[in-house]
Amino acid sequence: MSRQARGWVTLAILMMALGVRMSAAAPGAPALPPLSSPLIAVDTTAQDRIVLMDVTTDTRRELRFEGAWVRLWGFSPDGCRILYTLRENIAPGRLYSARLDGSDRQPLADFDTPNAWGAWEGVWSPSLTDPRIAFTLIRGSGENMTHHIAFYPTTTALPELYSASGDEHTARWSPDGRWLVYSAYETRAAGSDVFATAAPGQTGSQLREADLWIVSADGTTKYRLTNFPTGNVTMPRWSPDGDLIGFSYSVSPSVDTVWMIGMQSGSAPTQLTYGSSMILDLTWQPDATALVMSARDFNSVGENRLWRIPLIGGADASAEQVITDGSLRYHDFPRYSADGAWLALRAEYGLALVETATGAWRWLERAQVGNSPVFWSPAAFTGEAACDAG
């Protein structure tokens, strides 16, 4: 570590000891000490700011967005910018990016009818050579509202569509940025067969259910990945090697099971858990040997906990709790750092950090409640100073 870097770390530690928390510098103010790697970024329940936390030095930086509701969606592939949406009142959200100090805030997409579209669920491709952004494009309003998976930048100022059926959500890039998986919803008549999810007396009504689709980054290849006759397929999650996709399948609300499937067209899905539960979130263990889910009412445990799901059928019997310390309760939104050394999660709406090698944990944010997942800086990010040098 250079003398200058050591100086910044010493200053950050001193500021933490004095109870000083950093906020984004105002125009003309002295530059903030550069953040190091890895970083955690999260928005707050108030939706008025984004908080960046330097895990190495415990430095905290707040980026405030007065007069608008902000929702964070992650980092650029080099980690030097953040992606977010801003909404004012009931107006549709718009996509923006900014540097880590909150400067250079840029709108990212436009549309030919400005008052009739919005953006949600933005996700920046991890590819350094093709860093496009996929998002859910919302058009119209009320009963005429449609949702399309779109991407930006394009050859024009307007976003282009990956899908046109009108009810697509939750796009996720493969680790190499070459493929995108998303959930697409269709409607069918309730009670149309013996396996249909229909409540008594519901026959004849229409049910909205999802399957997974995959599209290539250039849009030339697209195929349906799952084809369940009934039920919902949600929470698509790429394995770290990009070969498999884990997901939650729900035969009816809150009757959820964990599955996985190869990413190739025509792959057959494999059911991993059979006991029904309410799955709140799903991610992969960094070594790709297991899925980790946040679930309620799993294996006779009512409280939502984190469970390690091995990649075998009937994994209920061999599933293990990831966190065994009883003082850390109600787990949700598990997210591993790019190197797998850390696990961040929500617990009782606080934000906790677990060292994966030892299981030791500490609170990152206890007093300020939150109800959304964190985002880790990508593997390519080596510190904010490198961004400035570039």
N, C-alpha and C positions, 0 to 999 in steps of 0.2 A: 504494500500500500504506500502511495506517495506521501510526502510530507504534507502537501495540500489536502489530500484526502483524509489523512489522519486529523488534520486541523478541523475539517468539517465534521468528522465524527465526534471529536471532542466537544465542539460547539453544540452539536445536536444533543449529546448526552447531558451537557450542562443545562441546556434549555429545558430538557425533560425534567431534570432534577428541580428546576425552578418552577415547574408547572406551566411552562410556556408552550402553547400549541401554535403551529405554523398555519397561516392561511396564504392563499395565493397573493403574490405581490401586486400592489396597485401600480398603474403606469407611472414610471419615474422613480419607483421605490427601489431600494437595493435588491439585487438578485438573491433568491433563496438558495440555501445550501443544496447542492444536487442530491437527489435521492439515489440510493444504491439498489442492488438487486438481492433478493426478490422483493417485489412490491405486491401489496394487496390493495385493491380498489373496491369501494362499495358505496352505494347511495344510502340515504337515510329514510326513515319513515316519513319525515316531513317533506321529502322530495324537493328540498331546496338547496342541496349541496352534494358534492361527491367528495369522499374522504380517501386519501392515499396514505398507506401505512408502510413504512420501510421496516421490514422484519429484522434487518441486520442491526439497525441503530435505534429502533423504536421511535423514529421521527414520524410525526403526523402532519399532513398538509390537507387543508380544506379548500375546495373550489366552490364558491357560492354562486348561485344563480337566482338572484332576486327577481320576484315577480313571475316566475315560471316554474312548472313542475318538471324536474329532471329525472330521467331514468338511465342508469348506466348499462352499457352492453358489452364492455370489454376494452381490450387494447388493440392497437395496430400490430401487425406481425413483428415489427422491430421493438415494440413496447414503448415507443417514444410519443405516442398519442393515445387518447382515449376516445371511445365512441359512445354517443349518448343521444337520447331524444329529448326535446323540449316541448312542453305544451303550455299554452296560456288559456286559462279558464277551460271551456269545453272544446276549444279548437283542436283539430287533429294534430298529432305530434309531428315534428320534423327532425330529420337526422342531422347531427353535427359531429365534428371532431375538434379536439383542442390539444395543445401541448400539455405536458404534465404540470406546468405551472399555471394552467388556465388561459394562457395567451394564445393568439392565433386561432380563435374560434371560427370555424368555417362551416357553412351549410353544405351538405354533401349531395343533395339531389333536389331536383325541381320537377314540376309537372305542368302540363299544358292548361290544366284547370286548377289553379292554386287553392281554391276554397273547397275542393271536392276530393281531396286525398290526404292521407296521413301515413306515417311510418311507425313500425313497431318491430320488436324482436330483431334488432340489427345484430349481425355477426360478421366480423372481419375475417377474411380468409387468412390462414396461417402462412400462406405462400408469400415469400419475400419477392418473388418474380412476377406474381399476378395477384396483388393484394386487393382484390375486389371485395365489395361488401354486399352480402345478401341480407334481405330484410322482408318483413311482411308489409306489402303495400295495401293500404286500406282505401277503397274507393266508395263513393256514395255515402248514404246515411240511412238509418232506420232499417226497414225491411229490404231496402235496395243495396245494403252494404255488402261488398265483396272483399275477399282477402286473397292476395296473390303473392307467391314468392317471386321477388324481383331482385335485380342486382344493379350496382353502380360502382365505379364509373362505366360509362358506355362510350360509344363513338359520338354521341350527342349529349346534350345537357339533361336529357330525360332518362329515367331508369327504364330498363327492359325487363320483360317478364320471363321467368323460368316456367311458370305454370299459368294456365288460363281458365281452369275449371271454377275458380272463384271461392274456394273454402280451404285454403292451405295455410299451415302455421308451423312454427317451431323448427326452422331450418337449422341444420348443424353441418359444418364443414368436416370433411375427413382430415386426418392429421397432415396429409401432404397438400391439402387444398385443391385436389383434383376432382372431388365429388361432393355433392350436397345431398343430405337425406332430410326429408320433411314429412309431416303428417298431412294427409289429404282426406277431407271428410266427404262422405256421400250419404244420401238418405235412402231408406228402405221402409217397407211397411212392417210395422210391429207385428210379431206373432206369425210371420210368414212361413216359419218352419218350427220343428220341435225344439230347436236350439236357440230360437230367437229370443232376444232380451225384451220381454214385454210383461208389464204388470197385468194383473187380472182386469179384464175389461178394456185393455188398451189396443186390442186387435183393430187394425185399420188405420191407426194413426201412423205418423211418419217419425222414424228415429234417425238421428244424425250420428254416424259412426266413422272412425278413421282407420286407414291403413297407411303404410309407409311407402314412399316413392323415393327414387334416387335419380339425380340428374348430374351430368358432367358439368364442370365449371364453364366450358365453352357452350353449353346448351345443346350440343349435337346428339347426345345420347340420354334417353330418359326411359325408365321402366318402373313398373310396380314391383315393390320388393316383398310385401306381405299381402295375403289375400284371404283373410279370415271371413267366413260367411256371415258372422255376427260379431258384435263386440267392438271395443275400441283399442287401437294400438297407439300408444303415446310414449313420450320421453325417449326418443331415439338417441343412443349414445355410442359413438365410435370407440372401438378398442384402440389402445395406444399405437398398435401396429397397423391399424386401418383395415384389418381383414374381417372383423366381426362388428355387428351392431347389436347392442343390448337394448331391450325395450320392455315396457310394461304393457301387458295385455289385460283388459278388463272385460269380463263377460257381462258385467253389470256394474253400476257405480259402487265403488269401495270394495269390489271383489276382484282384487288385482293379483297378478302373478308375474314373475320375472321370466323372460325368454331371451334368446339370442338367435342371430341368423347371420350367415355369410353375406357379404355385400354383393356377391355376384348375382346376376339375374337368374331366376329359377332355383335359388337356394331354398332349402326346407328349414323352417324354424324349429328350434329345440326348446322345450319347456324345461326350466330349471327349478322353479318352485311350484308346489301344488296347493299348499295351504293358502287360503285367501287372506288378504290383508289390505290395508289402505296404504299404498305406496306414495310417499310424498316427494321423493326425489331419487335419482339413480345416477351413478357415475362408475368409472372403472378404477380398479386398483392400478397404480402406476406400472406394475410389472405385467399387467394384462392376464394374470392368473385367476382373477375373480372380479365380480361386480360388487359394488358397495351400494346398498340401498338404505334410505331412511323410510321406515315403515312403522305403522301403528297396527296393533292387534296381530302381530306375527309371532308364531311359536308360543302362543299363550301369554305374550307380553303386551299389555294394553298400551303402555307409554311408547311414543315414537322414539326408536333407537336406531343406531347404525348397525347394519348386519352385513357381514362378509359372505357373499354367495358364491360358492365354488362352481366351476363350469361343468357341472354334471347334473343329470336328471335326478329329481328327488333331493335337491340341495337343502331342503328344509332341515333334514336330519343332521347335516354337517355344517349348517350355517353357524357362524360365531359372531358375537358382538364385538365390534371394532373398539369400543370404549367401555371398559369395565369399571371405571371409577364412578361410584354412585353419586358423587357430588356434582357431576356434569350430566344434566338431564335434558330430556326433550330435544333430541338431536334432529337437525334438518340442514339441507343444502350443503352436503359435504363437497369440498373442492380441494384437490391436491395441487401442490406447487409443481412447476414444470419439472423439477428434478426429483420429485417424490419425497423430499425430506420433510415436508410440512403438510398437515391437513388442517384446513380452516373449515369451521362449521358454525351454524347458528345453534344456540342452546338457550332455551328460555328467552329467546329473542335477543340475547347477547351474542357477542362474537368471540369465539374461542379459537385458540391455535394449539395444535397437538404436534409434538415432535414424533414422527412416525417410527423412528428407530427405538425410542425408549417408552413412548406412550405418555411422557410428561406433557402437561398442558398448562396454559395460562389464559387469562382473559385479555383480549385485545380491546374490547369495548363492552363494558358491563352496564353502565348507567344508561347509555343511549340505545334504546330499542331499535330493532330493524327487522324487516320481514322479506328480504330478498337475498339472493346468493352473492358471494364475493367473486371477484375476478383476480386471478394471479397474472403477473407479468409473464410474457412468453419466454421460452428458452433463449431466444436471440437477444433479449434485453440484458445488457451488462451494466447498466447504470445510466442515470440521466446525463452525466458528464459526457458520455459517448454520443448521446443524441445531440448535444450542443456542438461537439466536435465535428459531427457530420453535417 
